[in-house]
Amino acid sequence: MNTERQSPRYADIDSWDLSDALEAMIDGQFAALAAVRAARKSIEQAAIAMEGRLRYRGRLIYAGAGTSGRLAVQDGAELMPTFSWPRERLILLMAGGEHALVRSIEGAEDEVDNAIQLLREHNVDGKDAMIAVAASGTTPFTVACLREAKRLGALTVGIANNADTPLLRYSDHPIWLDTGAEPIAGSTRLTAGTSQKITLNLLSSLLMIGLGRVYGGLMVDVQATNEKLLRRSEDMLIRINDCDREAARDALGRAHGSVKLAVLLLRGSDLDHAKDVLARANGRLREALSLFAKGSTHAA
Protein backbone atom coordinates (compact mmCIF):
# COMPACT_ATOMS: atom_id res chain seq x y z
CA MET A 1 0.00 0.00 0.00
CA ASN A 2 2.39 2.67 -1.24
CA THR A 3 -0.29 5.36 -1.02
CA GLU A 4 -0.59 4.76 2.74
CA ARG A 5 3.05 4.46 3.79
CA GLN A 6 5.09 7.33 5.15
CA SER A 7 7.83 8.49 2.81
CA PRO A 8 11.24 9.09 4.43
CA ARG A 9 11.69 12.01 2.05
CA TYR A 10 8.76 13.90 3.55
CA ALA A 11 9.04 12.69 7.17
CA ASP A 12 9.96 16.15 8.48
CA ILE A 13 7.89 18.23 6.04
CA ASP A 14 6.11 20.02 8.90
CA SER A 15 9.47 21.42 10.07
CA TRP A 16 10.49 22.72 6.65
CA ASP A 17 10.23 26.25 5.43
CA LEU A 18 6.89 26.54 3.65
CA SER A 19 8.57 27.37 0.35
CA ASP A 20 10.49 24.07 0.55
CA ALA A 21 7.32 22.16 1.42
CA LEU A 22 5.57 23.73 -1.55
CA GLU A 23 8.44 22.84 -3.87
CA ALA A 24 8.36 19.24 -2.67
CA MET A 25 4.61 18.95 -3.24
CA ILE A 26 4.97 20.46 -6.73
CA ASP A 27 7.53 17.75 -7.46
CA GLY A 28 4.84 15.27 -6.46
CA GLN A 29 2.55 16.69 -9.11
CA PHE A 30 5.19 16.04 -11.77
CA ALA A 31 5.40 12.48 -10.44
CA ALA A 32 1.64 12.18 -11.02
CA LEU A 33 2.06 13.13 -14.66
CA ALA A 34 4.95 10.68 -15.06
CA ALA A 35 2.75 7.90 -13.67
CA VAL A 36 0.04 8.70 -16.22
CA ARG A 37 2.53 8.71 -19.07
CA ALA A 38 3.79 5.29 -17.98
CA ALA A 39 0.19 4.00 -18.13
CA ARG A 40 -0.65 5.55 -21.51
CA LYS A 41 -0.91 2.20 -23.34
CA SER A 42 -3.42 0.93 -20.79
CA ILE A 43 -5.43 4.15 -21.11
CA GLU A 44 -5.46 3.85 -24.91
CA GLN A 45 -6.57 0.21 -24.84
CA ALA A 46 -9.33 0.99 -22.33
CA ALA A 47 -10.64 3.86 -24.48
CA ILE A 48 -10.72 1.68 -27.60
CA ALA A 49 -12.59 -1.08 -25.77
CA MET A 50 -15.09 1.39 -24.30
CA GLU A 51 -15.69 2.96 -27.71
CA GLY A 52 -16.65 -0.41 -29.13
CA ARG A 53 -19.05 -1.04 -26.26
CA LEU A 54 -20.64 2.42 -26.17
CA ARG A 55 -21.08 3.04 -29.89
CA TYR A 56 -24.51 1.46 -29.84
CA ARG A 57 -26.58 2.91 -27.01
CA GLY A 58 -24.60 1.51 -24.10
CA ARG A 59 -24.27 3.47 -20.87
CA LEU A 60 -21.14 4.88 -19.26
CA ILE A 61 -20.89 4.19 -15.52
CA TYR A 62 -18.54 5.85 -13.04
CA ALA A 63 -18.02 4.40 -9.55
CA GLY A 64 -15.97 5.47 -6.57
CA ALA A 65 -15.82 6.66 -2.97
CA GLY A 66 -14.26 9.65 -1.24
CA THR A 67 -11.79 11.74 -3.24
CA SER A 68 -11.60 9.19 -6.06
CA GLY A 69 -15.38 9.06 -6.30
CA ARG A 70 -15.70 12.84 -6.44
CA LEU A 71 -13.14 13.01 -9.25
CA ALA A 72 -14.97 10.26 -11.14
CA VAL A 73 -18.37 11.91 -10.74
CA GLN A 74 -16.96 15.26 -11.85
CA ASP A 75 -15.52 13.73 -15.00
CA GLY A 76 -18.81 12.04 -15.85
CA ALA A 77 -20.92 15.13 -15.16
CA GLU A 78 -18.79 17.25 -17.49
CA LEU A 79 -19.43 14.94 -20.46
CA MET A 80 -23.02 16.16 -20.75
CA PRO A 81 -22.42 19.89 -21.45
CA THR A 82 -19.07 19.39 -23.20
CA PHE A 83 -19.94 16.52 -25.54
CA SER A 84 -23.75 16.30 -25.26
CA TRP A 85 -23.41 12.85 -23.74
CA PRO A 86 -27.05 11.85 -23.01
CA ARG A 87 -28.03 11.97 -19.35
CA GLU A 88 -29.90 8.69 -19.72
CA ARG A 89 -26.66 7.02 -20.81
CA LEU A 90 -24.68 8.14 -17.76
CA ILE A 91 -24.71 6.48 -14.33
CA LEU A 92 -22.76 8.06 -11.46
CA LEU A 93 -22.28 5.79 -8.45
CA MET A 94 -20.84 7.55 -5.41
CA ALA A 95 -20.53 5.78 -2.06
CA GLY A 96 -22.87 7.64 0.27
CA GLY A 97 -24.86 9.18 -2.59
CA GLU A 98 -25.01 12.85 -3.60
CA HIS A 99 -24.44 14.07 -0.04
CA ALA A 100 -20.99 12.47 -0.13
CA LEU A 101 -19.96 14.86 -2.90
CA VAL A 102 -19.68 17.73 -0.43
CA ARG A 103 -19.01 15.99 2.89
CA SER A 104 -17.61 12.75 4.24
CA ILE A 105 -20.16 9.99 4.88
CA GLU A 106 -18.80 7.67 7.54
CA GLY A 107 -18.78 4.01 6.53
CA ALA A 108 -20.15 4.62 3.03
CA GLU A 109 -17.10 3.15 1.30
CA ASP A 110 -17.67 -0.16 3.11
CA GLU A 111 -21.27 -0.64 1.89
CA VAL A 112 -20.82 -3.63 -0.40
CA ASP A 113 -24.49 -4.64 -0.39
CA ASN A 114 -25.51 -1.13 -1.42
CA ALA A 115 -23.07 -1.23 -4.32
CA ILE A 116 -24.51 -4.50 -5.62
CA GLN A 117 -28.07 -3.24 -5.18
CA LEU A 118 -27.34 -0.06 -7.16
CA LEU A 119 -26.01 -2.04 -10.12
CA ARG A 120 -29.09 -4.23 -10.15
CA GLU A 121 -31.46 -1.26 -9.84
CA HIS A 122 -29.86 0.29 -12.92
CA ASN A 123 -30.19 -2.98 -14.86
CA VAL A 124 -26.56 -2.92 -15.89
CA ASP A 125 -25.79 -5.34 -18.73
CA GLY A 126 -23.38 -6.21 -21.52
CA LYS A 127 -23.98 -2.99 -23.45
CA ASP A 128 -22.53 -0.87 -20.63
CA ALA A 129 -19.01 0.16 -19.61
CA MET A 130 -17.80 1.08 -16.12
CA ILE A 131 -14.89 3.19 -14.91
CA ALA A 132 -14.15 2.45 -11.24
CA VAL A 133 -11.57 4.53 -9.35
CA ALA A 134 -9.88 3.94 -5.99
CA ALA A 135 -6.39 5.04 -5.02
CA SER A 136 -5.97 2.07 -2.68
CA GLY A 137 -7.47 -0.36 -5.17
CA THR A 138 -9.22 -2.07 -2.26
CA THR A 139 -12.20 0.20 -1.41
CA PRO A 140 -15.05 -2.28 -0.76
CA PHE A 141 -17.84 -0.19 -2.36
CA THR A 142 -15.82 0.47 -5.52
CA VAL A 143 -14.52 -3.08 -5.88
CA ALA A 144 -18.05 -4.44 -5.36
CA CYS A 145 -19.41 -2.10 -8.05
CA LEU A 146 -16.79 -3.27 -10.52
CA ARG A 147 -17.17 -6.97 -9.75
CA GLU A 148 -20.96 -6.84 -9.99
CA ALA A 149 -20.81 -4.84 -13.23
CA LYS A 150 -18.45 -7.42 -14.69
CA ARG A 151 -20.68 -10.27 -13.51
CA LEU A 152 -23.60 -8.60 -15.31
CA GLY A 153 -21.57 -8.43 -18.54
CA ALA A 154 -20.41 -4.81 -18.54
CA LEU A 155 -16.92 -3.84 -19.70
CA THR A 156 -14.86 -2.76 -16.68
CA VAL A 157 -11.97 -0.30 -16.35
CA GLY A 158 -10.25 -0.05 -12.98
CA ILE A 159 -7.99 2.86 -12.01
CA ALA A 160 -5.82 2.46 -8.89
CA ASN A 161 -2.53 3.70 -7.45
CA ASN A 162 -1.40 0.45 -5.85
CA ALA A 163 -0.30 -2.55 -7.92
CA ASP A 164 -1.90 -5.99 -7.84
CA THR A 165 -4.96 -4.86 -5.88
CA PRO A 166 -8.51 -6.24 -6.26
CA LEU A 167 -9.75 -3.34 -8.38
CA LEU A 168 -7.01 -3.98 -10.94
CA ARG A 169 -7.15 -7.78 -10.78
CA TYR A 170 -10.88 -7.91 -11.47
CA SER A 171 -10.85 -5.26 -14.25
CA ASP A 172 -11.04 -6.05 -17.94
CA HIS A 173 -8.74 -3.06 -18.44
CA PRO A 174 -6.64 -2.23 -15.37
CA ILE A 175 -4.86 1.13 -15.24
CA TRP A 176 -2.14 1.27 -12.58
CA LEU A 177 -0.87 4.74 -11.70
CA ASP A 178 2.42 4.25 -9.86
CA THR A 179 2.54 7.47 -7.82
CA GLY A 180 4.17 5.95 -4.72
CA ALA A 181 3.99 7.48 -1.25
CA GLU A 182 2.30 10.83 -0.73
CA PRO A 183 4.01 13.95 0.70
CA ILE A 184 1.42 13.66 3.49
CA ALA A 185 1.01 9.94 4.13
CA GLY A 186 -2.40 8.63 3.02
CA SER A 187 -3.58 11.98 1.64
CA THR A 188 -4.42 10.66 -1.82
CA ARG A 189 -5.99 13.96 -2.81
CA LEU A 190 -2.41 15.02 -3.61
CA THR A 191 -0.26 13.01 -6.06
CA ALA A 192 -2.66 10.08 -6.49
CA GLY A 193 -5.63 12.40 -6.95
CA THR A 194 -3.85 14.44 -9.60
CA SER A 195 -2.90 11.30 -11.52
CA GLN A 196 -6.51 10.09 -11.38
CA LYS A 197 -7.85 13.43 -12.60
CA ILE A 198 -5.44 13.47 -15.54
CA THR A 199 -6.26 9.86 -16.41
CA LEU A 200 -10.01 10.43 -16.27
CA ASN A 201 -9.66 13.53 -18.46
CA LEU A 202 -7.60 11.66 -21.03
CA LEU A 203 -9.69 8.50 -20.99
CA SER A 204 -13.06 10.22 -21.45
CA SER A 205 -11.72 12.73 -23.99
CA LEU A 206 -10.13 9.95 -26.04
CA LEU A 207 -13.41 8.06 -25.86
CA MET A 208 -15.40 11.07 -27.07
CA ILE A 209 -12.97 11.61 -29.96
CA GLY A 210 -13.39 7.96 -30.92
CA LEU A 211 -17.18 8.31 -30.80
CA GLY A 212 -17.08 11.24 -33.22
CA ARG A 213 -17.94 13.99 -30.74
CA VAL A 214 -14.92 16.07 -31.78
CA TYR A 215 -14.18 17.53 -35.22
CA GLY A 216 -11.13 19.56 -36.17
CA GLY A 217 -10.13 19.87 -32.52
CA LEU A 218 -13.53 21.43 -31.75
CA MET A 219 -16.21 20.11 -29.39
CA VAL A 220 -18.93 20.08 -32.01
CA ASP A 221 -21.41 18.33 -29.71
CA VAL A 222 -21.32 21.10 -27.09
CA GLN A 223 -24.66 22.12 -25.59
CA ALA A 224 -25.19 25.87 -25.91
CA THR A 225 -26.76 26.30 -22.47
CA ASN A 226 -25.61 29.90 -21.94
CA GLU A 227 -24.51 32.93 -23.94
CA LYS A 228 -20.83 32.00 -23.79
CA LEU A 229 -21.45 28.53 -25.21
CA LEU A 230 -23.84 29.92 -27.83
CA ARG A 231 -21.11 32.24 -29.05
CA ARG A 232 -18.62 29.36 -28.98
CA SER A 233 -20.99 27.33 -31.17
CA GLU A 234 -21.23 30.24 -33.61
CA ASP A 235 -17.43 30.60 -33.62
CA MET A 236 -17.08 26.92 -34.52
CA LEU A 237 -19.47 27.32 -37.46
CA ILE A 238 -17.62 30.42 -38.66
CA ARG A 239 -14.33 28.51 -38.54
CA ILE A 240 -15.63 25.32 -40.17
CA ASN A 241 -17.79 26.93 -42.86
CA ASP A 242 -16.04 30.28 -43.32
CA CYS A 243 -19.35 32.13 -42.92
CA ASP A 244 -20.34 35.28 -41.05
CA ARG A 245 -21.87 35.34 -37.59
CA GLU A 246 -25.37 36.11 -38.82
CA ALA A 247 -25.39 33.05 -41.07
CA ALA A 248 -23.95 30.93 -38.28
CA ARG A 249 -26.63 32.08 -35.83
CA ASP A 250 -29.40 31.47 -38.34
CA ALA A 251 -28.16 27.95 -39.13
CA LEU A 252 -27.77 27.15 -35.46
CA GLY A 253 -31.36 28.23 -34.83
CA ARG A 254 -32.67 26.07 -37.68
CA ALA A 255 -30.61 23.14 -36.36
CA HIS A 256 -32.09 23.56 -32.86
CA GLY A 257 -28.63 24.24 -31.44
CA SER A 258 -26.80 21.32 -33.07
CA VAL A 259 -23.45 22.46 -34.45
CA LYS A 260 -23.10 19.33 -36.59
CA LEU A 261 -26.47 19.80 -38.25
CA ALA A 262 -25.80 23.51 -38.68
CA VAL A 263 -22.55 22.73 -40.53
CA LEU A 264 -24.49 20.64 -43.04
CA LEU A 265 -27.23 23.27 -43.37
CA LEU A 266 -24.57 25.84 -44.23
CA ARG A 267 -23.30 23.47 -46.93
CA GLY A 268 -26.74 23.55 -48.57
CA SER A 269 -28.53 20.62 -46.96
CA ASP A 270 -32.07 20.76 -45.63
CA LEU A 271 -32.66 19.70 -42.03
CA ASP A 272 -34.15 16.25 -42.72
CA HIS A 273 -31.37 15.33 -45.11
CA ALA A 274 -28.75 16.61 -42.67
CA LYS A 275 -30.20 14.42 -39.93
CA ASP A 276 -30.20 11.42 -42.25
CA VAL A 277 -26.60 11.95 -43.38
CA LEU A 278 -25.39 12.44 -39.82
CA ALA A 279 -27.20 9.28 -38.70
CA ARG A 280 -25.63 7.26 -41.54
CA ALA A 281 -22.24 8.58 -40.43
CA ASN A 282 -22.92 7.43 -36.84
CA GLY A 283 -22.69 11.02 -35.66
CA ARG A 284 -19.21 11.59 -37.09
CA LEU A 285 -19.17 15.00 -38.75
CA ARG A 286 -16.13 14.29 -40.92
CA GLU A 287 -17.82 11.21 -42.40
CA ALA A 288 -21.13 13.07 -42.74
CA LEU A 289 -19.46 15.83 -44.74
CA SER A 290 -17.89 13.23 -47.01
CA LEU A 291 -21.26 11.52 -47.56
CA PHE A 292 -22.96 14.84 -48.22
CA ALA A 293 -20.27 15.89 -50.72
CA LYS A 294 -20.60 12.57 -52.59
CA GLY A 295 -24.38 12.92 -52.66
CA SER A 296 -24.17 16.48 -53.94
CA THR A 297 -21.73 15.40 -56.67
CA HIS A 298 -24.04 12.59 -57.79
CA ALA A 299 -27.02 14.95 -57.76
CA ALA A 300 -25.13 17.42 -59.93
Secondary structure, DSSP 4 states (H G I P E B T S, - for coil): -TTTSPPGGGTTGGGS-HHHHHHHHHHHHHHHHHHHHHTHHHHHHHHHHHHHHHTTS--EEEEE-HHHHHHHHHHHHHHHHHH---GGGEEEEETT-GGGGTS--TTGGG-HHHHHHHHHHTT--TT-EEEEE-SSS--HHHHHHHHHHHHTT-EEEEEESSTT-HHHHT-SEEEE----S-SSTT-TTTHHHHHHHHHHHHHHHHHHHHTT--BTTB-TT----SHHHHHHHHHHHHHHH---HHHHHHHHHHTTT-HHHHHHHHTT--HHHHHHHHHHTTT-HHHHHHHHHHHHHHH-
